[in-house]
């Protein structure tokens, strides 16, 4: 079974996000990128399937700060083929349509049975990347998947719905699945194994085609959440804040 | 070093490779002299809960069945506290060799608790186990007067490079102790500087949790930063950093004179004594940290500093000096609280707090940044410990200095 995992790097929220002077994008001067958390689950699920059924696993990523580390650590975990799209980077003005078209071109060449992708990202809560990719490569898409069983070229998936409902559905392969959670937590890989991969595994660098962002929305303005009129922000150090909360709870008759 | 994961019940190849790797550790051949007295397992604070405590690990290895040890997760109860190595009549390097090597195999096999995984990934990505933004590493010093010199900014040589460390830089209580130590160094007129955002975790606890590669990566990063600056010696807040710099970094070609701050301040004792005017009327018990005490034989200097504080009455707990009990934070323990609680349903820090209460201590004095949060949390759960105050030695000294300023 050949599986492709297209991944996305997103801003690391450990650093505070600032809005650029233009008012329509993030200030990238202190921005660090990190692998989208749900993509780690897509990757783990790919490795679990590969271990169960054999075949190969490939990871595709656009270029960007920290991408090589992500790719080599994937190799150390068991991914066979590391594809880096060069010439464009995360953080460039690329919407999901553009990224889906770029990844789609590679996916078509690789002809996988399964494409596993993180169902959403903190900067893509709509989770549109997976469905767009499926559309561009002409494959079916199921999102919010938390379990995948493959038998005789057929795939049965568990799809999560709100309210704790889970659907079991059969999917014809090849297909794109938006993974919500892998069946096991993403594995740890020792640094010594990553360092070994850096010495022994090569990156397949491919020049990215001209990006096409057509079809996507445009951002008019970006702003930080505003305090609602009815909200009270409690200021002060820990002691003061704690004392005020106790007072408030008293006023509300809760203590 | 073997890297195989173990599938078969009796993997003799793995067993033999593991056994040979132990003999590569300094004094490692002593493991052949193990007489199965089980003193190690008896003194181990978690030994009674382990499927394979140290002496049984050795007997399993001798029987060619070490992969059975690898199949159990109770190895993660080990706090790398050196109690086993200390008591071993055959002087086998149990902590450095057997326990650490076994954890390394667990890490290579990817068989580690999730909470530890988070700390290791944070250390790799952010250079600190807490997952804090590296850019904020010197924020604890913001607003202090005189300003704490950051070497990258002052662009001059200093006498002392103060290696602050993760918890002393980022943990709220560690930060307070760092501010106190800055006050003491300033009053002594020490010419010092810190690395600020350029500093990375010392990596020692990650190493003892079995992540040797991560330790080397962090050490190399620190080594490259040390090379950028001129200084006479390194001062550490954290005994784990002291241990790493003294005993582990030299093998990686990173070799500098290093002292723990308690050693450093003890050499300034005469000068300090003239400044410590304010009395602290309290019974104070001192907790020997494993990596100052058992691992490095430093017991007297912290006590000399405490004894110098006017009014302070130093008392000794039941387990003291060589027999001190770990706070529970060593060997990755800082990052395994949930796992440990599930397995053990008690905390070593609570045992220690009970011992402090038993000798009527008002203050539990510490000199390792892991210990303040651990003992303060324990004091909240141990009955009768509500009044127990946990203070870093640097805080007690700074308090006495401030008092002196007021009375003069």
Interface residues (C-beta under 8 A of the other chain):
Chain A: X14 X15 X30 X34 X185 X187 X188 X189 X190 X191 X192 X193 X194 X195
Chain B: X3 X107 X108 X110 X112 X114 X117 X120 X121 X124 X125 X126 X131 X132 X133 X135 X211 X212 X213 X214 X216 X217
